[in-house]
Amino acid sequence: MSRNPISATIPLDGQGKAHGFLRLPYSRNDSAWGSVMIPLTVIARGEGPTALLTGGNHGDEYEGPIALQQLAWEIEAADVTGRVVIVPYMNYPAFRAGTRVSPIDQVNLNRAFPGRPDGTPSQKIANYFNDVLVPMADIVLDYHSGGKTLDFLPYAAAHYLDDKDQQAKCVAAVKAFGAPYTMMMLEIDSMGMFDTAVETQGKVFVTTELGGGGTATARSARIAIRGAKNVLRHAGILAGEVEGPGDSILLDMPGDDCFHFATRDGLMHPLVDLGDAVRAGQPIARIWPPDRTGVAPVEVPANRDGLIAARHFPGLIQTGDCLAVIAVA
């Protein structure tokens, strides 16, 4: 079996605080013996659990990278019991390009797991996380937000799992994150996801959707930073009490009818906003023709009662795009 060519430039099992890189050899036109250098921080002291904190799984989602840069700069070895492994820009090529998928191989990293050690650059990154970093971890926090094409209520999320004890531990960690909303999340397609790879290995897993529109806000960055510290406190890695989990509103995505998709291209006219309560059959958006006036819009009704947890971003929409997600409180 092929050996993954990625190597860490700092010890993953060392004590103290160290900043370095995950170095992926990548020969290209402008650098024959070049490398992709993925920033990495390891902070460790004594015996205790290991947390793996990741952002930038998609390169146009910024709350995770902001929070993890803050933690990598702020947390010292004396503050921890155990180990924190921080990778702010998991999909580094996509992060530098500001794109969802890698500009190198056009692969969506969050659909590439468990990856291949002899595959494309994104598949190699997925394989290294799957085979090296995740097995080291007791708890994994992977940040997401809407990127350039979606906007979300700020929530932390867990998934329904066959192992109910593992699910309960994940839910407890998600509640500890302390986002304004806490979601039991249904994925459209979980095959190849980092989430699935981590959960399959029996780890405690926390993910998020914190805003969107291809940028971060002061509020979403604060939520992300506080949430990471809360998860580390919950795991016993940082000292202190978890802050504010009792304020979170519990949400559920109980079925495929939570998702609403555009059936034509055009100009999206929202009729409700994020967080608004809706009733089944209520119009939630119109799609106006992009090329003429005087033609009636396509009206999109709500499939079910609930509240708007996600919506398409920005104004133009294409057939098949996710237009909105309705969750149940």
C-alpha positions, 0 to 999 in steps of 0.5 A: 500500500502507498505511503502518504507523502504528507509530513508534519514539520513539527512533532505531533507528539511533542510537549509545549507549543509549536507552529509549523506545517503539513508539507505536501510535495506538489510538483507543478509548472512554477515549482518543480519540487514544490510543496503545499504548506498547510499551517499547523499548530500543536499545543500540548502539556502532560497527559489528557485528551486530544482535540483536533480543530479544523477550519477551511475544509471549504476555502470560502468559509472564514469563521473557522480560520479566524477562530483557529488563528486566534486560538493558535496565537492565544493559547499557551501550553500552560493553559492545556491539559492534553493536546490541541492540534489546530489546522486553520486552513485544512484545504489550503489551496482552496482557502488561498483561492477563496473557493469552495473546492481546490483550484489544483484538482477541482475536488471538494475536500469534504467529499473526498474522505477517506482519501487516497495516499496516491491520489490527487492533492485533495485526496492525499490531504483527506487521507492524511487527516483520516489515517493520521490526525483523526486516530490521534483525536478524542474530539474533533471540531470542524468549522463550516459556514455558508461560503459564497452561496448559502447563508445560515442561522449560526448553529453547531450541529450533531448527526443522528448515529447508529451508536446512540452512546456516541451520538449522546457524547456528540450532542453534549459537545455540540451543546457545550459549543454554545452557538445561538442554535443547536441543530440535529443535522440531516445531510443531503449526501454524507458519503465522503464527508469528513464528518462521516470519516470522523464518526466512523472512527468512533470520535466525538464530532462537532460541526457548525454552520455559522453565517455565510455569504463568503465572509465573516461578521464580528458576531459570527467570529465571536461565536466561533472563538467562544465555541472552540474554547467551550469545546476545549473546556467541555473536553477537560483540555482547558480549565474553566466553565463552559459559557452560555450553552443554556441560551441555545435554541434546539433545532431539528432537520427531520426529513428530506422535505426540509430542503427546497431546491430551485426549479428554474434559473433566475432572480431570487426574491426572498419572501421570508428571512433567516429565523422567520417561522413559516407554515407548510404551503406558505410562499417563501421565495419567488424566482423572477425570469432573468431575461425579460419583464412581464412574465409571472415568477415561479413561487416556491412554497414551504414543504413543512412548518418550521423556521428558515435555517438557511437560504441561498446567497447571493441574488441569482439562483440556478436550477438545482441550487438549494434555495432554503432549508426549513428546520423544526424548533 
